[in-house]
Each structure stands twice: as structure tokens, then as C-alpha cells.
Amino acid sequence: MTVERGVRLMAGVIILVSLALAYYFSPYWLWLMAFVGLNLVQSAFTNWCPAMSMLRGLGLKSGDGCAK
């Protein structure tokens, strides 16, 4: 798994968990979903987000952009 795929996986999981928490407990959990969405938007422009640094620290490598 590459860093890029890891970021998408992490964002998707957090969004789904946030949605479930908002449904079952409190709508304030939607703020977490908004934060993840805003982080994805800023990372599209800067090519950096905190999750990328964390995943690189865990040993994931950056992809070369080629589908294999």
C-alpha cells in the first residue's frame, strides 16, 4: 500500500465512522467529517497532510503514479 492510498483509506474510514457516530449519538460528530473534507481539499493544493507524515513514519512508500 502506498501513502496516497493509505490517506484515501484513512479519510474514508474516518468519514464513515463520523457519519455513524452522528447518526447514533450526536450531530456534532459531523464536524469531524467536515474537518476531514477540508483537510483533503487543502492537501489537493499543497500535496501534504498530517496523515501523509504519519503513514510515511509507519513505513509506507510514495506511489509513482503508475497503475500496476
Secondary structure by P-SEA (a helix, b strand, c coil): ccaaaaaaaaaaaaaaaaaaaaacccccaaaaaaaaaaaaaaaaaacccaaaaaaaaabbbbbccccc
